[in-house]
Amino acid sequence: MGSIKPKRATVNETSMSAQAKPEVISKIPAETSGKLRALSHDLSNSLETIMQASYLLAQMGLHEDVKRWTELIDKAARDCARINREVREILRASI
């Protein structure tokens, strides 16, 4: 079974505030940036597992209440993934 991956957003597609846009970010120390990138990577892996599990649950013949909970989990995981991509863009811009 293939991996289900959300569309990768670019900086222009994200809804970052003026304070968070890469062009106004000051340099983040290399050690801090490296640790944040490692954490972001680990978070991406965990979110991918949650999104795949919620997808598989949605394919089952679930009770309507359970389907709503599954949709809630999937939406929250996708929101987290979007935020994580924004963090990665900020980290890339601060190099």
Summary of the structure (lengths in Angstrom):
residues: 95
radius of gyration: 16.0
end to end distance: 36.4
largest distance: 50.1
contacts: 221
relative contact order: 0.21
helix: 72%
strand: 0%
